[in-house]
Protein backbone atom coordinates (compact mmCIF):
# COMPACT_ATOMS: atom_id res chain seq x y z
CA UNK A 1 0.00 0.00 0.00
CA UNK A 2 1.15 3.54 -0.59
CA UNK A 3 2.23 5.17 2.65
CA UNK A 4 -0.80 7.48 2.66
CA UNK A 5 -3.23 4.51 2.59
CA UNK A 6 -1.59 2.16 5.11
CA UNK A 7 -3.74 3.20 8.07
CA UNK A 8 -6.94 2.97 6.04
CA UNK A 9 -5.87 -0.47 4.70
CA UNK A 10 -5.07 -1.75 8.18
CA UNK A 11 -8.39 -0.68 9.69
CA UNK A 12 -10.56 -1.91 6.81
CA UNK A 13 -12.21 -5.32 6.64
CA UNK A 14 -10.73 -7.96 4.32
CA UNK A 15 -13.93 -7.93 2.26
CA UNK A 16 -12.99 -4.37 1.25
CA UNK A 17 -9.50 -5.28 -0.03
CA UNK A 18 -10.75 -4.82 -3.60
CA UNK A 19 -10.87 -1.08 -2.88
CA UNK A 20 -7.07 -1.07 -2.61
CA UNK A 21 -6.27 -2.96 -5.83
CA UNK A 22 -4.51 0.04 -7.43
CA UNK A 23 -2.03 0.17 -4.55
CA UNK A 24 -1.26 -3.51 -5.02
CA UNK A 25 -0.93 -3.62 -8.82
CA UNK A 26 1.08 -0.36 -8.85
CA UNK A 27 3.17 -0.77 -5.66
CA UNK A 28 4.77 2.40 -4.38
CA UNK A 29 7.93 0.63 -3.18
CA UNK A 30 8.58 -0.75 -6.68
CA UNK A 31 8.53 2.83 -7.97
CA UNK A 32 10.81 4.06 -5.20
CA UNK A 33 13.59 1.47 -5.52
CA UNK A 34 14.98 2.83 -8.83
CA UNK A 35 14.80 6.39 -7.43
CA UNK A 36 16.51 5.52 -4.15
CA UNK A 37 19.16 3.37 -5.86
CA UNK A 38 19.86 5.00 -9.26
CA UNK A 39 21.23 2.59 -11.85
CA UNK A 40 20.70 -0.48 -9.65
CA UNK A 41 17.18 -1.32 -10.83
CA UNK A 42 17.08 -0.30 -14.54
CA UNK A 43 14.67 -3.08 -15.57
CA UNK A 44 12.34 -2.32 -12.68
CA UNK A 45 12.44 1.38 -13.66
CA UNK A 46 11.36 0.47 -17.22
CA UNK A 47 8.58 -1.75 -15.88
CA UNK A 48 7.38 1.04 -13.61
CA UNK A 49 7.52 3.58 -16.47
CA UNK A 50 5.36 1.24 -18.59
CA UNK A 51 2.58 1.58 -15.98
CA UNK A 52 1.67 -2.10 -16.51
CA UNK A 53 -0.30 -3.55 -13.59
CA UNK A 54 1.77 -6.00 -11.54
CA UNK A 55 -0.16 -9.23 -12.06
CA UNK A 56 2.53 -11.07 -10.07
CA UNK A 57 1.96 -8.92 -6.98
CA UNK A 58 -1.81 -9.19 -7.36
CA UNK A 59 -1.52 -12.99 -7.43
CA UNK A 60 0.82 -13.15 -4.43
CA UNK A 61 -1.19 -10.80 -2.23
CA UNK A 62 -4.80 -10.75 -3.48
CA UNK A 63 -5.80 -13.89 -5.43
CA UNK A 64 -3.22 -16.62 -5.04
CA UNK A 65 -1.22 -18.06 -7.91
CA UNK A 66 -3.30 -19.65 -10.66
CA UNK A 67 -2.44 -23.02 -12.16
CA UNK A 68 0.32 -22.82 -14.77
CA UNK A 69 2.24 -19.83 -13.39
CA UNK A 70 4.60 -22.07 -11.39
CA UNK A 71 4.75 -25.62 -12.80
CA UNK A 72 2.95 -28.09 -10.54
CA UNK A 73 1.70 -25.44 -8.12
CA UNK A 74 -1.36 -23.26 -7.54
CA UNK A 75 -3.06 -21.69 -4.55
CA UNK A 76 -5.59 -19.48 -6.33
CA UNK A 77 -8.83 -19.01 -4.42
CA UNK A 78 -10.89 -17.45 -7.18
CA UNK A 79 -11.68 -13.96 -8.35
CA UNK A 80 -12.42 -12.43 -4.94
CA UNK A 81 -9.58 -10.05 -4.07
CA UNK A 82 -8.46 -10.48 -0.50
CA UNK A 83 -5.13 -10.19 1.29
CA UNK A 84 -5.28 -13.50 3.11
CA UNK A 85 -3.16 -16.57 3.61
CA UNK A 86 -3.80 -19.32 1.09
CA UNK A 87 -2.69 -22.87 1.62
CA UNK A 88 -2.68 -25.62 -0.98
CA UNK A 89 -2.77 -28.68 1.29
CA UNK A 90 -1.92 -30.93 -1.68
CA UNK A 91 1.66 -29.62 -1.43
CA UNK A 92 3.56 -31.84 1.02
CA UNK A 93 5.73 -30.30 3.73
CA UNK A 94 9.32 -29.69 2.61
CA UNK A 95 12.03 -32.06 3.82
CA UNK A 96 14.48 -29.14 3.74
CA UNK A 97 12.43 -25.94 4.11
CA UNK A 98 13.78 -22.77 2.55
CA UNK A 99 13.14 -19.52 4.44
CA UNK A 100 12.54 -17.99 0.99
CA UNK A 101 9.54 -20.27 0.37
CA UNK A 102 8.55 -20.43 -3.28
CA UNK A 103 11.40 -18.07 -4.22
CA UNK A 104 13.74 -20.64 -2.66
CA UNK A 105 12.21 -23.45 -4.77
CA UNK A 106 10.13 -24.61 -1.81
CA UNK A 107 6.44 -24.73 -2.79
CA UNK A 108 5.49 -25.63 0.79
CA UNK A 109 6.56 -22.13 1.88
CA UNK A 110 5.19 -18.63 1.44
CA UNK A 111 3.06 -17.64 -0.44
CA UNK A 112 1.62 -21.11 0.14
CA UNK A 113 0.55 -20.50 3.71
CA UNK A 114 3.08 -19.06 6.09
CA UNK A 115 5.49 -21.06 8.19
CA UNK A 116 7.09 -19.51 11.22
CA UNK A 117 10.49 -19.81 9.55
CA UNK A 118 9.48 -18.17 6.25
CA UNK A 119 11.24 -14.84 5.70
CA UNK A 120 8.13 -13.01 4.53
CA UNK A 121 9.72 -9.55 4.42
CA UNK A 122 12.60 -10.67 2.19
CA UNK A 123 10.21 -12.58 -0.08
CA UNK A 124 7.94 -9.54 -0.41
CA UNK A 125 10.88 -7.16 -1.01
CA UNK A 126 12.25 -9.37 -3.77
CA UNK A 127 8.83 -9.75 -5.38
CA UNK A 128 8.27 -5.99 -5.31
CA UNK A 129 11.74 -5.52 -6.83
CA UNK A 130 10.65 -7.61 -9.82
CA UNK A 131 11.90 -11.15 -9.14
CA UNK A 132 8.42 -12.61 -9.67
CA UNK A 133 7.37 -10.46 -12.64
CA UNK A 134 9.12 -12.86 -15.03
CA UNK A 135 6.48 -15.44 -14.07
CA UNK A 136 3.80 -13.37 -15.84
CA UNK A 137 6.00 -11.76 -18.53
CA UNK A 138 8.68 -14.13 -19.85
CA UNK A 139 10.44 -11.23 -21.65
CA UNK A 140 11.19 -9.46 -18.34
CA UNK A 141 14.61 -9.92 -16.77
CA UNK A 142 14.79 -9.09 -13.07
CA UNK A 143 17.66 -6.84 -12.02
CA UNK A 144 20.54 -8.66 -10.31
CA UNK A 145 20.02 -6.58 -7.17
CA UNK A 146 16.41 -7.77 -6.86
CA UNK A 147 17.54 -11.25 -5.82
CA UNK A 148 19.86 -9.82 -3.19
CA UNK A 149 17.34 -7.70 -1.29
CA UNK A 150 16.84 -8.81 2.30
CA UNK A 151 15.26 -7.39 5.42
CA UNK A 152 18.67 -7.52 7.10
CA UNK A 153 17.48 -8.06 10.66
CA UNK A 154 18.56 -11.60 11.38
CA UNK A 155 20.24 -14.63 9.96
CA UNK A 156 17.78 -17.08 8.43
CA UNK A 157 17.00 -20.06 10.63
CA UNK A 158 18.95 -23.16 9.75
CA UNK A 159 17.18 -25.61 12.01
CA UNK A 160 13.96 -26.32 13.87
CA UNK A 161 13.12 -24.68 17.19
CA UNK A 162 15.34 -25.97 19.96
CA UNK A 163 17.96 -27.41 17.59
CA UNK A 164 20.57 -24.80 18.48
CA UNK A 165 20.59 -23.66 14.83
CA UNK A 166 17.53 -21.40 14.89
CA UNK A 167 19.37 -18.22 13.96
CA UNK A 168 19.43 -14.94 15.89
CA UNK A 169 17.34 -16.09 18.88
CA UNK A 170 14.11 -16.01 16.89
CA UNK A 171 12.85 -19.23 18.41
CA UNK A 172 12.54 -20.77 21.83
CA UNK A 173 13.08 -24.47 22.63
CA UNK A 174 9.62 -24.60 24.26
CA UNK A 175 6.07 -23.49 23.51
CA UNK A 176 5.20 -20.93 22.12
CA UNK A 177 8.53 -21.37 20.24
CA UNK A 178 8.50 -17.77 19.02
CA UNK A 179 10.94 -15.42 20.72
CA UNK A 180 10.29 -11.78 21.45
CA UNK A 181 9.65 -10.03 18.13
CA UNK A 182 11.97 -7.31 16.89
CA UNK A 183 10.65 -3.84 17.54
CA UNK A 184 10.67 -2.92 13.85
CA UNK A 185 13.17 -0.12 14.37
CA UNK A 186 16.41 -1.45 15.83
CA UNK A 187 18.38 -4.13 14.07
CA UNK A 188 19.29 -6.92 16.48
CA UNK A 189 23.01 -7.59 16.86
CA UNK A 190 24.24 -10.51 14.79
CA UNK A 191 25.47 -13.54 16.64
Protein Blocks (a to p, Z undefined) as FASTA:
>chain_A
ZZklmmmmmmpcfklmmmmmmmmmmcfklmmmmmmmghklmmlmmmmmnopacfklmmmm
mnopaehjaghiacbebjbdcddddddfkbccdfbdcfklmmnopakbcfehjafklcfk
lmmmmmmnopmmmmmmmkbccdfklmmgcehlaccdfbdehklpnogolacfbdehiacd
dehlaccddZZ
